[in-house]
Amino acid sequence: YLLHHEVIPNADDFVSALHACARLNETGLALSLCLRDKKGVPHAAKASVDYQRTLVKDMGLALPGIMHRDHIKYIQLHDAEATGVIASTVTRFLHPDNPCIVLNESDDRIKISARGTKSLIARGLDLAEVLRVAAETVGGRGGGHSIASGAAIPKTGDAADIFLATADSLVGEQLREEPRDEP
């Protein structure tokens, strides 16, 4: 689509620039684009390139570290920026038969992104429930949608291992249930 009155007329490029600005905490720059300030376009282009570099770097670190349990694939990272993109990429293109859970350790907690596929959802997968229950097991919080969810858990002791074991068990239980029609 073309946005004839915007400073970035290609809709995909415009959305990508806004997304990059948001991820890089350049909210003022994103606002300037929305207000049609042409002076922000070169800075937004740089932000888009910087964010793409971050994605490539994070993917390069993540892909060799894909691990598995009985029913899930998972990756453990430190201070990564693109955990949702990583989980989506692994689930969609590399391992579509298993949901992918990415654990991202930061200063004070572990943030988690999980992604599934439509075919897994049709078989009974509900990642919102999996992440909610697994996170609560270790004193964290989680939820979201059946196909894409997130959580945050404390960075203490063996919380990550307990979370993963619980999530793996829950996914196994869900996928053993009778298949259901997609909504």
ChimeraX commands (.cxc) that place a marker at each C-alpha (Angstrom):
marker #1 position 0.00,0.00,0.00 radius 0.5
marker #1 position 1.01,3.57,-0.61 radius 0.5
marker #1 position 0.37,6.32,1.90 radius 0.5
marker #1 position 0.36,9.33,-0.39 radius 0.5
marker #1 position 0.43,11.97,2.36 radius 0.5
marker #1 position 3.05,10.45,4.65 radius 0.5
marker #1 position 6.78,11.21,4.77 radius 0.5
marker #1 position 7.45,7.51,4.14 radius 0.5
marker #1 position 4.88,6.60,1.47 radius 0.5
marker #1 position 5.39,2.81,1.43 radius 0.5
marker #1 position 3.14,1.42,4.19 radius 0.5
marker #1 position 5.48,-1.49,4.99 radius 0.5
marker #1 position 8.47,0.83,5.32 radius 0.5
marker #1 position 6.47,3.28,7.42 radius 0.5
marker #1 position 5.35,0.57,9.84 radius 0.5
marker #1 position 8.87,-0.88,9.98 radius 0.5
marker #1 position 10.30,2.54,10.81 radius 0.5
marker #1 position 7.74,3.10,13.57 radius 0.5
marker #1 position 8.39,-0.37,14.98 radius 0.5
marker #1 position 12.16,0.16,14.96 radius 0.5
marker #1 position 11.73,3.53,16.68 radius 0.5
marker #1 position 9.57,1.93,19.36 radius 0.5
marker #1 position 11.98,-0.97,19.96 radius 0.5
marker #1 position 14.93,1.42,20.18 radius 0.5
marker #1 position 13.02,3.74,22.53 radius 0.5
marker #1 position 13.01,6.55,19.95 radius 0.5
marker #1 position 9.40,7.52,20.61 radius 0.5
marker #1 position 9.94,11.18,19.75 radius 0.5
marker #1 position 11.28,10.18,16.36 radius 0.5
marker #1 position 8.25,7.95,15.75 radius 0.5
marker #1 position 5.97,10.83,16.69 radius 0.5
marker #1 position 7.78,13.17,14.29 radius 0.5
marker #1 position 7.13,10.70,11.46 radius 0.5
marker #1 position 3.45,10.53,12.37 radius 0.5
marker #1 position 3.37,14.34,12.34 radius 0.5
marker #1 position 4.88,14.24,8.83 radius 0.5
marker #1 position 8.18,15.92,9.74 radius 0.5
marker #1 position 10.49,15.10,6.82 radius 0.5
marker #1 position 13.57,15.89,8.93 radius 0.5
marker #1 position 12.97,12.66,10.85 radius 0.5
marker #1 position 13.13,10.38,7.80 radius 0.5
marker #1 position 16.95,9.94,7.68 radius 0.5
marker #1 position 17.03,9.26,11.43 radius 0.5
marker #1 position 14.19,6.76,11.08 radius 0.5
marker #1 position 16.03,5.02,8.24 radius 0.5
marker #1 position 19.08,4.71,10.50 radius 0.5
marker #1 position 16.90,3.38,13.34 radius 0.5
marker #1 position 15.45,0.76,10.98 radius 0.5
marker #1 position 18.91,-0.38,9.92 radius 0.5
marker #1 position 20.12,-0.43,13.54 radius 0.5
marker #1 position 17.14,-2.53,14.59 radius 0.5
marker #1 position 17.66,-4.93,11.66 radius 0.5
marker #1 position 21.28,-5.34,12.75 radius 0.5
marker #1 position 20.07,-6.12,16.26 radius 0.5
marker #1 position 17.71,-8.76,14.87 radius 0.5
marker #1 position 20.48,-10.37,12.83 radius 0.5
marker #1 position 22.86,-10.34,15.80 radius 0.5
marker #1 position 20.27,-11.86,18.14 radius 0.5
marker #1 position 19.31,-14.53,15.59 radius 0.5
marker #1 position 22.98,-15.38,15.12 radius 0.5
marker #1 position 23.35,-15.93,18.86 radius 0.5
marker #1 position 20.07,-17.79,19.24 radius 0.5
marker #1 position 19.98,-20.34,16.44 radius 0.5
marker #1 position 23.03,-22.37,17.50 radius 0.5
marker #1 position 21.58,-22.52,21.02 radius 0.5
marker #1 position 18.25,-24.19,20.22 radius 0.5
marker #1 position 17.63,-26.87,22.85 radius 0.5
marker #1 position 14.75,-29.27,23.27 radius 0.5
marker #1 position 12.67,-31.08,25.79 radius 0.5
marker #1 position 9.99,-33.66,25.03 radius 0.5
marker #1 position 7.39,-31.20,23.73 radius 0.5
marker #1 position 9.09,-27.80,23.32 radius 0.5
marker #1 position 12.10,-26.14,21.77 radius 0.5
marker #1 position 13.74,-23.45,23.88 radius 0.5
marker #1 position 16.57,-20.95,23.78 radius 0.5
marker #1 position 18.26,-19.19,26.68 radius 0.5
marker #1 position 19.69,-15.71,25.98 radius 0.5
marker #1 position 21.07,-12.72,27.88 radius 0.5
marker #1 position 19.93,-9.14,27.18 radius 0.5
marker #1 position 18.55,-9.93,23.72 radius 0.5
marker #1 position 16.19,-7.47,22.01 radius 0.5
marker #1 position 14.21,-9.67,19.64 radius 0.5
marker #1 position 12.93,-12.66,21.60 radius 0.5
marker #1 position 9.49,-12.67,19.99 radius 0.5
marker #1 position 11.00,-12.57,16.51 radius 0.5
marker #1 position 13.38,-15.39,17.42 radius 0.5
marker #1 position 10.60,-17.58,18.82 radius 0.5
marker #1 position 8.43,-16.90,15.77 radius 0.5
marker #1 position 11.25,-17.69,13.34 radius 0.5
marker #1 position 12.18,-20.96,15.04 radius 0.5
marker #1 position 8.56,-22.11,15.24 radius 0.5
marker #1 position 7.56,-21.03,11.76 radius 0.5
marker #1 position 10.61,-22.06,9.73 radius 0.5
marker #1 position 12.75,-24.53,11.67 radius 0.5
marker #1 position 10.62,-26.53,14.11 radius 0.5
marker #1 position 6.90,-26.11,13.32 radius 0.5
marker #1 position 5.98,-29.29,15.23 radius 0.5
marker #1 position 6.92,-27.76,18.59 radius 0.5
marker #1 position 6.27,-24.43,20.27 radius 0.5
marker #1 position 9.41,-22.38,20.90 radius 0.5
marker #1 position 10.09,-20.65,24.20 radius 0.5
marker #1 position 12.82,-18.02,24.44 radius 0.5
marker #1 position 14.12,-17.09,27.88 radius 0.5
marker #1 position 15.92,-13.75,28.04 radius 0.5
marker #1 position 17.86,-13.09,31.21 radius 0.5
marker #1 position 18.25,-9.43,32.16 radius 0.5
marker #1 position 19.45,-7.65,35.28 radius 0.5
marker #1 position 16.60,-8.52,37.61 radius 0.5
marker #1 position 14.39,-11.12,35.91 radius 0.5
marker #1 position 13.93,-13.54,33.04 radius 0.5
marker #1 position 11.54,-12.40,30.34 radius 0.5
marker #1 position 9.99,-15.11,28.21 radius 0.5
marker #1 position 8.43,-15.18,24.75 radius 0.5
marker #1 position 6.66,-18.22,23.35 radius 0.5
marker #1 position 5.23,-18.90,19.90 radius 0.5
marker #1 position 3.21,-21.71,18.38 radius 0.5
marker #1 position 1.59,-22.43,15.03 radius 0.5
marker #1 position -2.01,-22.65,13.85 radius 0.5
marker #1 position -1.67,-26.41,13.48 radius 0.5
marker #1 position -0.49,-26.71,17.10 radius 0.5
marker #1 position -3.40,-24.55,18.24 radius 0.5
marker #1 position -5.76,-26.84,16.31 radius 0.5
marker #1 position -4.28,-29.77,18.26 radius 0.5
marker #1 position -5.04,-28.06,21.59 radius 0.5
marker #1 position -2.04,-25.83,22.34 radius 0.5
marker #1 position -2.79,-22.78,24.50 radius 0.5
marker #1 position 0.45,-20.94,25.24 radius 0.5
marker #1 position -1.35,-18.31,27.33 radius 0.5
marker #1 position -2.37,-21.01,29.78 radius 0.5
marker #1 position 1.03,-22.73,29.62 radius 0.5
marker #1 position 2.97,-19.56,30.38 radius 0.5
marker #1 position 0.52,-18.40,33.06 radius 0.5
marker #1 position 0.67,-21.68,34.99 radius 0.5
marker #1 position 4.42,-22.27,34.51 radius 0.5
marker #1 position 5.29,-18.70,35.54 radius 0.5
marker #1 position 3.04,-18.82,38.60 radius 0.5
marker #1 position 4.79,-22.05,39.64 radius 0.5
marker #1 position 8.00,-20.05,40.19 radius 0.5
marker #1 position 6.46,-16.79,41.44 radius 0.5
marker #1 position 6.18,-15.04,38.08 radius 0.5
marker #1 position 3.40,-13.87,35.80 radius 0.5
marker #1 position 2.47,-14.88,32.29 radius 0.5
marker #1 position -0.25,-14.91,29.68 radius 0.5
marker #1 position -1.21,-13.64,26.27 radius 0.5
marker #1 position -2.76,-15.50,23.37 radius 0.5
marker #1 position -2.93,-19.19,22.55 radius 0.5
marker #1 position -0.43,-18.77,19.67 radius 0.5
marker #1 position 1.86,-16.07,21.16 radius 0.5
marker #1 position 2.44,-15.39,24.83 radius 0.5
marker #1 position 4.91,-13.93,27.27 radius 0.5
marker #1 position 5.95,-14.19,30.89 radius 0.5
marker #1 position 8.38,-12.83,33.44 radius 0.5
marker #1 position 9.89,-14.94,36.19 radius 0.5
marker #1 position 12.36,-14.24,38.98 radius 0.5
marker #1 position 16.03,-14.78,38.25 radius 0.5
marker #1 position 16.60,-16.99,41.25 radius 0.5
marker #1 position 17.98,-20.47,41.77 radius 0.5
marker #1 position 16.50,-23.01,39.41 radius 0.5
marker #1 position 13.39,-20.99,38.47 radius 0.5
marker #1 position 14.17,-21.25,34.74 radius 0.5
marker #1 position 14.55,-25.04,34.89 radius 0.5
marker #1 position 11.35,-25.46,36.89 radius 0.5
marker #1 position 9.53,-23.13,34.49 radius 0.5
marker #1 position 10.74,-25.10,31.45 radius 0.5
marker #1 position 9.88,-28.47,33.00 radius 0.5
marker #1 position 6.39,-27.24,33.88 radius 0.5
marker #1 position 5.84,-25.69,30.44 radius 0.5
marker #1 position 7.03,-28.86,28.71 radius 0.5
marker #1 position 4.68,-31.02,30.78 radius 0.5
marker #1 position 1.71,-28.70,30.15 radius 0.5
marker #1 position 2.35,-28.60,26.40 radius 0.5
marker #1 position 2.54,-32.40,26.38 radius 0.5
marker #1 position -0.81,-32.64,28.18 radius 0.5
marker #1 position -2.44,-30.15,25.82 radius 0.5
marker #1 position -1.19,-31.81,22.66 radius 0.5
marker #1 position -2.39,-35.24,23.84 radius 0.5
marker #1 position -5.96,-33.93,23.97 radius 0.5
marker #1 position -8.37,-34.44,21.08 radius 0.5
marker #1 position -7.80,-32.05,18.16 radius 0.5
marker #1 position -10.20,-29.13,17.91 radius 0.5
marker #1 position -11.33,-27.03,14.99 radius 0.5
marker #1 position -9.55,-23.73,14.43 radius 0.5
marker #1 position -11.65,-20.70,15.41 radius 0.5
marker link #1:1,2 radius 0.2
marker link #1:2,3 radius 0.2
marker link #1:3,4 radius 0.2
marker link #1:4,5 radius 0.2
marker link #1:5,6 radius 0.2
marker link #1:6,7 radius 0.2
marker link #1:7,8 radius 0.2
marker link #1:8,9 radius 0.2
marker link #1:9,10 radius 0.2
marker link #1:10,11 radius 0.2
marker link #1:11,12 radius 0.2
marker link #1:12,13 radius 0.2
marker link #1:13,14 radius 0.2
marker link #1:14,15 radius 0.2
marker link #1:15,16 radius 0.2
marker link #1:16,17 radius 0.2
marker link #1:17,18 radius 0.2
marker link #1:18,19 radius 0.2
marker link #1:19,20 radius 0.2
marker link #1:20,21 radius 0.2
marker link #1:21,22 radius 0.2
marker link #1:22,23 radius 0.2
marker link #1:23,24 radius 0.2
marker link #1:24,25 radius 0.2
marker link #1:25,26 radius 0.2
marker link #1:26,27 radius 0.2
marker link #1:27,28 radius 0.2
marker link #1:28,29 radius 0.2
marker link #1:29,30 radius 0.2
marker link #1:30,31 radius 0.2
marker link #1:31,32 radius 0.2
marker link #1:32,33 radius 0.2
marker link #1:33,34 radius 0.2
marker link #1:34,35 radius 0.2
marker link #1:35,36 radius 0.2
marker link #1:36,37 radius 0.2
marker link #1:37,38 radius 0.2
marker link #1:38,39 radius 0.2
marker link #1:39,40 radius 0.2
marker link #1:40,41 radius 0.2
marker link #1:41,42 radius 0.2
marker link #1:42,43 radius 0.2
marker link #1:43,44 radius 0.2
marker link #1:44,45 radius 0.2
marker link #1:45,46 radius 0.2
marker link #1:46,47 radius 0.2
marker link #1:47,48 radius 0.2
marker link #1:48,49 radius 0.2
marker link #1:49,50 radius 0.2
marker link #1:50,51 radius 0.2
marker link #1:51,52 radius 0.2
marker link #1:52,53 radius 0.2
marker link #1:53,54 radius 0.2
marker link #1:54,55 radius 0.2
marker link #1:55,56 radius 0.2
marker link #1:56,57 radius 0.2
marker link #1:57,58 radius 0.2
marker link #1:58,59 radius 0.2
marker link #1:59,60 radius 0.2
marker link #1:60,61 radius 0.2
marker link #1:61,62 radius 0.2
marker link #1:62,63 radius 0.2
marker link #1:63,64 radius 0.2
marker link #1:64,65 radius 0.2
marker link #1:65,66 radius 0.2
marker link #1:66,67 radius 0.2
marker link #1:67,68 radius 0.2
marker link #1:68,69 radius 0.2
marker link #1:69,70 radius 0.2
marker link #1:70,71 radius 0.2
marker link #1:71,72 radius 0.2
marker link #1:72,73 radius 0.2
marker link #1:73,74 radius 0.2
marker link #1:74,75 radius 0.2
marker link #1:75,76 radius 0.2
marker link #1:76,77 radius 0.2
marker link #1:77,78 radius 0.2
marker link #1:78,79 radius 0.2
marker link #1:79,80 radius 0.2
marker link #1:80,81 radius 0.2
marker link #1:81,82 radius 0.2
marker link #1:82,83 radius 0.2
marker link #1:83,84 radius 0.2
marker link #1:84,85 radius 0.2
marker link #1:85,86 radius 0.2
marker link #1:86,87 radius 0.2
marker link #1:87,88 radius 0.2
marker link #1:88,89 radius 0.2
marker link #1:89,90 radius 0.2
marker link #1:90,91 radius 0.2
marker link #1:91,92 radius 0.2
marker link #1:92,93 radius 0.2
marker link #1:93,94 radius 0.2
marker link #1:94,95 radius 0.2
marker link #1:95,96 radius 0.2
marker link #1:96,97 radius 0.2
marker link #1:97,98 radius 0.2
marker link #1:98,99 radius 0.2
marker link #1:99,100 radius 0.2
marker link #1:100,101 radius 0.2
marker link #1:101,102 radius 0.2
marker link #1:102,103 radius 0.2
marker link #1:103,104 radius 0.2
marker link #1:104,105 radius 0.2
marker link #1:105,106 radius 0.2
marker link #1:106,107 radius 0.2
marker link #1:107,108 radius 0.2
marker link #1:108,109 radius 0.2
marker link #1:109,110 radius 0.2
marker link #1:110,111 radius 0.2
marker link #1:111,112 radius 0.2
marker link #1:112,113 radius 0.2
marker link #1:113,114 radius 0.2
marker link #1:114,115 radius 0.2
marker link #1:115,116 radius 0.2
marker link #1:116,117 radius 0.2
marker link #1:117,118 radius 0.2
marker link #1:118,119 radius 0.2
marker link #1:119,120 radius 0.2
marker link #1:120,121 radius 0.2
marker link #1:121,122 radius 0.2
marker link #1:122,123 radius 0.2
marker link #1:123,124 radius 0.2
marker link #1:124,125 radius 0.2
marker link #1:125,126 radius 0.2
marker link #1:126,127 radius 0.2
marker link #1:127,128 radius 0.2
marker link #1:128,129 radius 0.2
marker link #1:129,130 radius 0.2
marker link #1:130,131 radius 0.2
marker link #1:131,132 radius 0.2
marker link #1:132,133 radius 0.2
marker link #1:133,134 radius 0.2
marker link #1:134,135 radius 0.2
marker link #1:135,136 radius 0.2
marker link #1:136,137 radius 0.2
marker link #1:137,138 radius 0.2
marker link #1:138,139 radius 0.2
marker link #1:139,140 radius 0.2
marker link #1:140,141 radius 0.2
marker link #1:141,142 radius 0.2
marker link #1:142,143 radius 0.2
marker link #1:143,144 radius 0.2
marker link #1:144,145 radius 0.2
marker link #1:145,146 radius 0.2
marker link #1:146,147 radius 0.2
marker link #1:147,148 radius 0.2
marker link #1:148,149 radius 0.2
marker link #1:149,150 radius 0.2
marker link #1:150,151 radius 0.2
marker link #1:151,152 radius 0.2
marker link #1:152,153 radius 0.2
marker link #1:153,154 radius 0.2
marker link #1:154,155 radius 0.2
marker link #1:155,156 radius 0.2
marker link #1:156,157 radius 0.2
marker link #1:157,158 radius 0.2
marker link #1:158,159 radius 0.2
marker link #1:159,160 radius 0.2
marker link #1:160,161 radius 0.2
marker link #1:161,162 radius 0.2
marker link #1:162,163 radius 0.2
marker link #1:163,164 radius 0.2
marker link #1:164,165 radius 0.2
marker link #1:165,166 radius 0.2
marker link #1:166,167 radius 0.2
marker link #1:167,168 radius 0.2
marker link #1:168,169 radius 0.2
marker link #1:169,170 radius 0.2
marker link #1:170,171 radius 0.2
marker link #1:171,172 radius 0.2
marker link #1:172,173 radius 0.2
marker link #1:173,174 radius 0.2
marker link #1:174,175 radius 0.2
marker link #1:175,176 radius 0.2
marker link #1:176,177 radius 0.2
marker link #1:177,178 radius 0.2
marker link #1:178,179 radius 0.2
marker link #1:179,180 radius 0.2
marker link #1:180,181 radius 0.2
marker link #1:181,182 radius 0.2
marker link #1:182,183 radius 0.2
view
